[in-house]
Amino acid sequence: MPKLKHIREPFLLFNYNQKVVDPRDGLSLFGPFNKNKINNFSIGIIGTPDGIRRMKNWINIFMKPIFPIKKDVAKPLYPGFESIFGVSINDNSTIEIKVDEKKLKKYYRYSDKHVRVANMVDLYVDSLVDYKHDDDRPPINLWFVVIPDDVYLYGRIKSKSAADTIKIGIKDKYARTNVSLFDSIDPEYVKLKESYNYDNHFHNQLKLKLLKHEVLTQIIRESTIAYNEYPYLNTKGKPKRDLSTMETDIAWNIATSVYYKIGGLPWKLGSIRKDVCYIGLVFKIDERQLSSKYACCAAQMFLDSGDGMVFKGAVGPWYNEETKEYHLTKEAAYDLLTKALNSFAKSNDQKMPKEMFIHGRTQFDNEEWEGFCDAVENYNISLVGVTIKDEKVFKLYRDRDFPILRGSLYVKNKNNAYLWTKGFIPRIQQPLGMETPNPLTIRLVRGKGNIKIETVCADILALTKLNYNTCKYGDGLPVTLKFANLIGEILTAGKIDDLRPALPFRYYI
């Protein structure tokens, strides 16, 4: 009869080599893993005058303790940024860049979504790039990009323009991409055409345009930090987004992200196996290509040091008509894994990993796997291919008041298993997710060695606890795939011809 196993919740490692399972417990009690190794830092704030004011007010609150409205083990006290991490913002060094609010409101009305978003993004990006390359200005470790909620409203893929629309844009798709007589005599027309090289998604486009300049940003909606101020109140004077019960969560999440982006390491896995490398491989369709067969391959490598590097595979016709899946050519697979190995060696005193796991959503075909194998041929590396998919059908129910435990494992055979990364969490007395959780389907599909499916699943569960962009107990997906997916969305958001290789993923989140 089938038996259900349980993987013990992975420990996280904090200051003084202390281990706990909840990151908020570890940070509150012991501080971050590399406490006292990060210096005080300088920030910049870019936004409208009201946005800058709101951000400065919130930072003053953010640096001090924030108490939850009601006692809730899932929403603990936030002790304050300086108290948690042992670093502070440099006094009197905050740089402010004001965005022209009148221009923003004008752009909201642009009828063409690509032109609308590109103009909003460039209003921020141009100022940040100018500051970055001005040698006479003091360096900034991190920029808070404060956006009005209208930027969020009108800066998304399916968004429409504001009322009193301004007609603008180029309807002829041929004219958008081809050289014309106007290019040499009208710079504004060239800029207009350039808008169509990018997705109309404010967050992804801004991140992409700043990558080559290596500008670190934290994007924040004004209503997140000032939900109880005009214009974020309804006609009855109540917040349109009532975040009063989420204030400690917001502070925890932003604090962890900020510390990571300035070079800190909030925590490490407490029992990660040494000399092991994990790579997440995701394909994203490049909408600017004429054929839907073209996609960008994005890979995110996670090291046992606790950090990750990002790799962009070439854009190409990776779609396979027979399997209905995306696969690299042998040469592209070889190139991608060679980049990963070189970066691993650079980060580990020229040592190579003993084990390398490639996490993907789909099977690895023969040609693709040959390219991966050729890349490790001259090294004694155990290479294993693992597919990780969201199970759509199979569920398990408990005759209790709470669902199946997170970490539950059903081993189907030596190469296949179901792993519940969501479910009830005793520590916080609630489940991860609002619905009865589905498991992940884990399959060992390629590779050599005597690795057990239980070990692979334990690693995957551990990798769900490494999202430094938030400070929550765990995620439903391992960081390898979660961030490779996010990175793919950014890399396919526009032109990436001069993108520098292997940037840490702190630049993408």
Order of alpha helices (4+ residues) and beta strands (2+ residues): beta-beta-beta-alpha-beta-alpha-alpha-beta-alpha-alpha-beta-alpha-alpha-alpha-alpha-beta-alpha-alpha-beta-beta-beta-beta-beta-beta-alpha-beta-alpha-beta-beta-beta-beta-beta-beta-alpha-alpha
